[in-house]
């Protein structure tokens, strides 16, 4: 993992060196992962209910114990840049922490830094009313409850969010919600109490002023969880990815976040930091896959040679190292840009990492599977699950094609303006 680096570009220094506070957090999170989380992973898995019947899912006691230990150690809400809500780290400072948590499937929740709760907490902190923050942000920050984000729909191409058909119509002092959502991550968690729903409010408004985000308690009449969707044969217990129907669900108009028509504005603010987190977790996952690959290559012998000296395996290992380091530097650059000029100013960089990091993780994990042979395809080691997550993230939070289109659009605009100096 990158400890410190400074890149000089056109007179502007990109400094990735850690502050003393951030360096201490990174060290403490790394030690907590190695000493407490990784040894508890098998027990956590054994405590899951198993299977597709999400109504029987339960929160493993091991998770609650680890969360309490992390909270007592001060390793809590580390993603929040606002010190009144969390650790106060910048995006550049938090990025290495996210990388460490990416090494374990359970680490992010241990530190209360798991999606979609992080994004929902950021939305409520940035855009929520005082009452919304008191009712929902506070228990999310303490880890008492979990939440879901309902945006994607099964009947339209949700890569173009203007296609959304689900509605959130203001009627007097209420919002009436109707529609069907799916891939609603977190909806199956036994502690899920809150949904942030995005729907069409005014079909005649500007395309990016038509939608609203609304806080919907999960037990509201008319909310029905139809099923959990499997992802490559797994249900991601206990969070799940659910299909949910909303039938004449009525909540107070005060549940609209920031007011009607601001859904797209909020979504952009929500997704920027979240993509940094996702990409750095992917890099951490890729690092763990590379470690497994190298260990296998050193220990396993075939045709009289260690695998590391057989065929092109040395090139595979070298290319994996190069790709991970490139992806990390690009992601840190995006984080630095966000800290410096905000989400809007870093849109190209954020989209670039969203394309690169999951693809690199998928490439490295696939190489690790190949190096392990039959073992790599089993559940004895975590590579197949890693592969599924990396592949899924090439669709989640916007598919690769959408991000490439945005990158090209912004680059063409920049070139046409004559501003061909390197971005910094």
C-alpha positions as CSV (number, residue, x, y, z in Angstrom):
1,X,0.0,0.0,0.0
2,X,1.3,3.5,-0.9
3,X,2.7,5.1,2.2
4,X,3.5,8.5,0.8
5,X,4.0,10.0,-2.6
6,X,4.1,13.4,-4.1
7,X,3.5,14.0,-7.8
8,X,4.6,17.4,-9.3
9,X,2.4,18.4,-12.3
10,X,2.5,21.9,-13.9
11,X,3.7,23.5,-10.7
12,X,1.0,21.9,-8.5
13,X,2.0,19.3,-6.0
14,X,-0.3,16.3,-5.4
15,X,0.7,15.3,-2.0
16,X,-0.5,11.8,-0.8
17,X,1.6,11.8,2.3
18,X,-0.4,10.9,5.4
19,X,-1.0,13.4,8.2
20,X,0.0,12.1,11.6
21,X,-3.6,11.6,12.5
22,X,-4.4,9.7,9.3
23,X,-1.2,7.6,9.6
24,X,-2.3,6.5,13.1
25,X,-5.8,5.6,11.9
26,X,-4.3,3.6,9.0
27,X,-2.0,1.7,11.4
28,X,-4.8,1.0,13.9
29,X,-7.2,-0.2,11.2
30,X,-4.6,-2.5,9.8
31,X,-3.8,-3.9,13.2
32,X,-7.5,-4.3,14.0
33,X,-8.1,-6.1,10.7
34,X,-5.2,-8.6,11.2
35,X,-5.7,-9.2,14.9
36,X,-9.5,-9.2,15.2
37,X,-11.4,-9.2,11.9
38,X,-9.6,-11.8,9.8
39,X,-9.5,-14.4,12.7
40,X,-13.3,-13.9,13.2
41,X,-14.3,-14.3,9.5
42,X,-14.9,-18.0,9.7
43,X,-17.1,-17.7,12.8
44,X,-19.1,-14.9,11.2
45,X,-19.8,-17.0,8.2
46,X,-20.8,-19.9,10.4
47,X,-23.4,-17.7,12.2
48,X,-25.2,-16.8,9.1
49,X,-28.6,-18.5,8.5
50,X,-27.7,-19.5,4.9
51,X,-29.9,-19.9,1.9
52,X,-32.3,-17.6,0.0
53,X,-35.0,-17.2,2.7
54,X,-34.1,-13.7,3.7
55,X,-36.8,-13.7,6.4
56,X,-34.7,-16.1,8.5
57,X,-31.5,-14.0,8.2
58,X,-30.0,-12.6,11.4
59,X,-27.2,-10.3,12.3
60,X,-24.3,-12.5,13.4
61,X,-23.3,-11.9,17.1
62,X,-19.7,-11.8,15.9
63,X,-20.4,-8.7,13.9
64,X,-22.0,-6.9,16.9
65,X,-19.0,-7.8,19.0
66,X,-16.5,-6.5,16.5
67,X,-18.5,-3.3,16.0
68,X,-18.5,-2.7,19.7
69,X,-14.7,-3.2,19.9
70,X,-14.1,-0.9,16.9
71,X,-16.3,1.8,18.4
72,X,-14.5,1.5,21.7
73,X,-11.2,1.8,19.9
74,X,-12.4,5.0,18.2
75,X,-12.3,3.4,14.8
76,X,-15.8,4.4,13.8
77,X,-17.5,6.4,11.0
78,X,-14.0,6.9,9.5
79,X,-15.4,7.9,6.1
80,X,-17.0,11.2,7.3
81,X,-14.9,14.2,6.4
82,X,-17.0,16.3,8.8
83,X,-15.4,16.0,12.2
84,X,-18.7,16.7,13.9
85,X,-20.0,13.4,12.4
86,X,-16.9,11.2,12.1
87,X,-13.1,11.1,11.9
88,X,-12.8,14.2,9.8
89,X,-10.4,12.6,7.3
90,X,-10.2,14.1,3.8
91,X,-10.9,11.8,0.8
92,X,-7.1,11.3,0.3
93,X,-6.7,10.4,4.0
94,X,-9.6,8.0,4.1
95,X,-8.7,6.2,0.8
96,X,-6.0,4.0,2.3
97,X,-8.4,3.1,5.1
98,X,-10.9,2.0,2.6
99,X,-8.2,-0.1,0.9
100,X,-7.5,-2.0,4.1
101,X,-11.2,-2.7,4.6
102,X,-11.4,-4.1,1.1
103,X,-9.3,-7.1,2.2
104,X,-12.2,-8.5,4.1
105,X,-15.9,-8.9,3.2
106,X,-17.0,-7.9,6.7
107,X,-14.5,-5.1,7.6
108,X,-16.4,-2.2,6.3
109,X,-19.4,-2.9,8.5
110,X,-17.2,-3.4,11.5
111,X,-16.1,0.2,11.3
112,X,-19.6,1.5,10.3
113,X,-18.2,2.3,6.8
114,X,-20.3,0.0,4.6
115,X,-22.4,0.9,1.6
116,X,-25.2,1.8,1.2
117,X,-25.2,3.2,4.7
118,X,-22.2,5.5,4.1
119,X,-24.0,7.1,1.2
120,X,-27.2,7.4,3.0
121,X,-25.5,9.0,6.0
122,X,-23.7,11.5,3.7
123,X,-27.0,12.4,2.1
124,X,-28.7,13.0,5.4
125,X,-25.7,14.9,6.8
126,X,-25.4,17.2,3.7
127,X,-29.1,17.6,2.7
128,X,-31.3,16.3,5.5
129,X,-33.4,18.4,7.8
130,X,-32.8,18.6,11.5
131,X,-35.7,16.3,12.1
132,X,-34.5,13.8,9.5
133,X,-31.0,13.8,11.0
134,X,-32.3,13.3,14.5
135,X,-34.6,10.4,13.5
136,X,-32.4,8.6,11.0
137,X,-28.8,9.9,10.8
138,X,-28.2,9.6,14.5
139,X,-29.1,5.8,14.7
140,X,-27.2,5.1,11.5
141,X,-24.1,6.8,12.9
142,X,-24.3,4.7,16.0
143,X,-24.8,1.5,14.0
144,X,-28.1,0.7,15.7
145,X,-29.9,0.4,12.3
146,X,-29.1,-0.3,8.7
147,X,-30.6,1.3,5.5
148,X,-31.2,0.7,1.8
149,X,-31.2,2.9,-1.3
150,X,-33.9,2.3,-3.8
151,X,-33.1,3.8,-7.2
152,X,-32.7,1.0,-9.9
153,X,-35.8,-0.4,-11.6
154,X,-36.3,-3.7,-13.4
155,X,-38.5,-2.3,-16.2
156,X,-36.2,0.4,-17.6
157,X,-32.6,0.9,-18.4
158,X,-31.5,2.4,-15.1
159,X,-28.1,3.4,-16.5
160,X,-30.1,6.4,-17.7
161,X,-31.7,7.5,-14.5
162,X,-34.1,9.8,-16.3
163,X,-35.9,6.6,-17.3
164,X,-37.2,6.1,-13.8
165,X,-41.0,5.3,-13.7
166,X,-41.5,5.0,-10.0
167,X,-43.2,8.1,-8.6
168,X,-43.1,10.3,-5.5
169,X,-46.1,12.6,-6.0
170,X,-46.8,15.4,-3.6
171,X,-50.5,15.5,-2.5
172,X,-51.1,18.1,0.1
173,X,-49.0,17.4,3.2
174,X,-48.1,13.9,2.0
175,X,-45.9,12.2,-0.6
176,X,-47.6,9.2,-2.4
177,X,-45.0,6.7,-3.6
178,X,-45.6,4.0,-6.2
179,X,-43.3,1.8,-8.2
180,X,-41.0,-1.2,-8.3
181,X,-37.3,-1.2,-7.4
182,X,-34.6,-3.9,-7.4
183,X,-31.0,-4.4,-6.6
184,X,-31.8,-2.5,-3.4
185,X,-28.7,-3.4,-1.4
186,X,-29.2,-3.7,2.3
187,X,-33.0,-4.2,2.2
188,X,-32.7,-7.8,3.5
189,X,-30.7,-6.9,6.6
190,X,-32.6,-7.7,9.8
191,X,-31.7,-4.2,11.2
192,X,-32.8,-2.3,8.1
193,X,-35.2,0.4,9.2
194,X,-34.8,3.1,6.5
195,X,-35.2,3.4,2.8
196,X,-34.1,6.4,0.7
197,X,-36.4,6.2,-2.3
198,X,-35.8,8.1,-5.6
199,X,-38.8,8.7,-7.8
200,X,-40.5,11.0,-10.3
201,X,-42.2,14.0,-8.8
202,X,-42.8,16.5,-11.7
203,X,-42.7,15.0,-15.2
204,X,-42.9,18.4,-16.8
205,X,-39.9,19.9,-15.1
206,X,-36.3,20.0,-16.5
207,X,-35.1,16.3,-16.9
208,X,-32.8,16.7,-13.9
209,X,-35.3,18.5,-11.7
210,X,-38.1,15.9,-12.0
211,X,-37.1,13.5,-9.3
212,X,-37.0,13.6,-5.5
213,X,-35.4,11.6,-2.8
214,X,-37.7,10.6,0.0
215,X,-37.1,9.0,3.4
216,X,-39.4,5.9,3.8
217,X,-39.5,3.9,7.0
218,X,-39.3,0.2,5.9
219,X,-42.5,-0.6,7.9
220,X,-44.6,1.9,6.1
221,X,-47.9,0.5,4.8
222,X,-47.6,-0.4,1.1
223,X,-43.9,-1.3,1.2
224,X,-43.4,-4.9,0.3
225,X,-40.1,-6.8,0.0
226,X,-40.8,-9.3,-2.8
227,X,-37.6,-11.3,-2.8
228,X,-33.8,-11.2,-2.7
229,X,-31.9,-11.4,-5.9
230,X,-28.9,-13.8,-6.1
231,X,-25.7,-12.4,-7.5
232,X,-23.7,-15.2,-9.2
233,X,-25.5,-17.7,-7.1
234,X,-25.1,-16.0,-3.7
235,X,-27.5,-13.8,-1.8
236,X,-25.0,-11.6,0.1
237,X,-26.5,-12.4,3.4
238,X,-27.4,-10.6,5.7
239,X,-27.6,-7.4,3.5
240,X,-29.1,-8.8,0.3
241,X,-30.1,-7.1,-2.9
242,X,-33.9,-7.0,-2.9
243,X,-36.8,-6.4,-5.2
244,X,-39.3,-4.0,-3.5
245,X,-42.7,-2.8,-4.5
246,X,-44.2,0.5,-3.2
247,X,-48.0,0.7,-3.5
248,X,-49.7,3.9,-2.5
249,X,-47.1,4.4,0.3
250,X,-47.8,7.7,2.1
251,X,-45.3,9.6,4.1
252,X,-45.2,13.2,5.3
253,X,-44.0,15.7,2.7
254,X,-41.3,16.6,5.3
255,X,-39.7,13.3,4.4
256,X,-38.6,14.7,1.1
257,X,-34.8,15.3,1.3
258,X,-33.9,18.9,0.6
259,X,-37.2,19.5,-1.2
260,X,-39.0,18.3,-4.4
261,X,-37.0,18.0,-7.6
262,X,-33.5,17.8,-6.0
263,X,-33.0,14.0,-6.5
264,X,-30.4,14.2,-9.2
265,X,-28.4,16.9,-7.4
266,X,-28.3,14.8,-4.3
267,X,-27.4,11.7,-6.2
268,X,-24.3,13.3,-7.7
269,X,-23.2,14.5,-4.2
270,X,-23.8,11.0,-2.9
271,X,-22.1,9.0,-5.6
272,X,-18.8,10.9,-5.7
273,X,-17.3,9.9,-2.4
274,X,-18.9,6.5,-2.6
275,X,-17.1,5.7,-5.8
276,X,-13.8,6.5,-4.2
277,X,-14.6,4.2,-1.3
278,X,-15.7,1.3,-3.7
279,X,-12.6,1.7,-5.8
280,X,-10.2,1.7,-2.9
281,X,-11.9,-1.4,-1.5
282,X,-11.5,-3.0,-4.9
283,X,-7.7,-2.3,-4.7
284,X,-7.5,-3.8,-1.2
285,X,-9.3,-6.9,-2.5
286,X,-6.9,-7.1,-5.5
287,X,-4.0,-6.9,-3.1
288,X,-5.3,-9.8,-1.1
289,X,-5.8,-11.8,-4.3
290,X,-2.2,-11.0,-5.4
291,X,-0.9,-12.2,-2.1
292,X,-2.8,-15.5,-2.4
293,X,-1.5,-15.8,-6.0
294,X,2.1,-15.2,-5.0
295,X,1.9,-17.7,-2.1
296,X,0.5,-20.3,-4.4
297,X,3.1,-19.6,-7.1
298,X,5.9,-20.0,-4.5
299,X,4.6,-23.1,-2.8
300,X,3.1,-25.2,-5.7
301,X,5.3,-27.2,-8.0
302,X,4.4,-28.5,-11.5
303,X,6.7,-30.1,-14.1
304,X,9.6,-29.8,-11.7
305,X,9.4,-26.1,-11.1
306,X,7.6,-23.7,-8.8
307,X,4.6,-22.1,-10.5
308,X,6.3,-18.7,-10.3
309,X,9.0,-20.0,-12.7
310,X,6.7,-21.8,-15.0
311,X,5.5,-20.4,-18.4
312,X,4.4,-16.8,-18.2
313,X,3.5,-16.8,-14.6
314,X,6.1,-14.3,-13.6
315,X,4.7,-11.9,-16.2
316,X,1.2,-12.4,-14.7
317,X,2.4,-11.5,-11.3
318,X,4.4,-8.5,-12.5
319,X,1.4,-7.2,-14.6
320,X,-0.8,-7.6,-11.6
321,X,1.5,-5.5,-9.4
322,X,1.8,-2.8,-12.1
323,X,-2.0,-2.7,-12.6
324,X,-2.8,-2.4,-8.9
325,X,-0.3,0.4,-8.4
326,X,-1.6,2.3,-11.4
327,X,-5.2,1.9,-10.2
328,X,-4.2,3.1,-6.7
329,X,-2.5,6.2,-8.0
330,X,-5.4,7.1,-10.3
331,X,-7.8,6.7,-7.4
332,X,-5.7,8.8,-5.0
333,X,-5.6,11.4,-7.7
334,X,-9.4,11.4,-8.0
335,X,-9.6,11.7,-4.2
336,X,-7.1,14.6,-4.3
337,X,-9.2,16.3,-7.0
338,X,-12.4,15.9,-5.0
339,X,-10.7,17.4,-1.9
340,X,-9.5,20.3,-4.0
341,X,-12.3,21.2,-6.4
342,X,-15.3,19.1,-5.3
343,X,-17.3,16.3,-7.1
344,X,-18.2,18.4,-10.1
345,X,-14.6,19.4,-10.7
346,X,-13.5,15.8,-10.5
347,X,-16.2,14.1,-12.5
348,X,-13.8,12.8,-15.2
349,X,-11.4,11.5,-12.6
350,X,-14.1,9.8,-10.6
351,X,-15.5,8.1,-13.7
352,X,-12.0,7.0,-14.7
353,X,-11.4,5.2,-11.5
354,X,-14.8,3.6,-11.6
355,X,-13.9,2.1,-14.9
356,X,-10.3,1.1,-14.0
357,X,-10.4,-0.2,-10.4
358,X,-13.1,-2.9,-10.7
359,X,-11.6,-4.1,-14.0
360,X,-8.1,-4.3,-12.4
361,X,-9.5,-6.2,-9.5
362,X,-11.4,-8.6,-11.8
363,X,-8.2,-9.1,-13.8
364,X,-6.0,-9.9,-10.8
365,X,-8.6,-12.1,-9.1
366,X,-9.0,-14.1,-12.4
367,X,-5.3,-14.6,-12.6
368,X,-5.2,-15.8,-9.0
369,X,-8.0,-18.2,-9.7
370,X,-6.0,-19.6,-12.7
371,X,-2.9,-19.9,-10.6
372,X,-4.8,-21.9,-8.0
373,X,-6.4,-24.3,-10.5
374,X,-9.4,-26.3,-9.1
375,X,-8.9,-24.8,-5.7
376,X,-9.4,-21.3,-7.1
377,X,-12.9,-22.2,-8.3
378,X,-14.0,-23.5,-4.9
379,X,-15.3,-21.8,-1.8
380,X,-12.2,-22.9,0.2
381,X,-10.6,-19.6,-0.6
382,X,-12.4,-16.3,-1.2
383,X,-11.4,-15.8,-4.9
384,X,-14.8,-16.7,-6.5
385,X,-16.6,-14.3,-4.2
386,X,-14.0,-11.6,-5.0
387,X,-14.5,-12.2,-8.7
388,X,-18.3,-11.8,-8.4
389,X,-17.9,-8.5,-6.5
390,X,-15.4,-7.1,-9.0
391,X,-17.6,-8.0,-11.9
392,X,-20.7,-6.6,-10.3
393,X,-19.1,-3.3,-9.6
394,X,-18.5,-2.8,-13.3
395,X,-22.3,-2.4,-13.4
396,X,-23.2,-1.0,-10.0
397,X,-22.9,2.8,-9.5
398,X,-23.1,3.2,-13.3
399,X,-21.8,0.7,-15.9
400,X,-18.5,1.1,-17.6
401,X,-20.0,2.4,-20.8
402,X,-21.8,5.3,-19.1
403,X,-18.6,6.4,-17.4
404,X,-16.6,6.1,-20.6
405,X,-19.2,8.2,-22.4
406,X,-18.9,10.9,-19.7
407,X,-15.1,10.8,-19.8
408,X,-15.1,11.3,-23.6
409,X,-17.7,14.1,-23.4
410,X,-15.7,16.0,-20.8
411,X,-12.4,15.5,-22.7
412,X,-13.9,16.6,-26.0
413,X,-15.3,19.7,-24.3
414,X,-11.9,20.4,-22.8
415,X,-10.1,19.9,-26.1
416,X,-12.6,22.1,-28.0
417,X,-12.1,24.9,-25.5
418,X,-8.4,24.9,-26.2
419,X,-7.6,24.0,-22.6
420,X,-5.1,21.2,-23.4
421,X,-2.9,21.7,-20.3
422,X,-2.8,18.6,-18.1
423,X,-5.5,18.6,-15.4
424,X,-4.4,19.2,-11.9
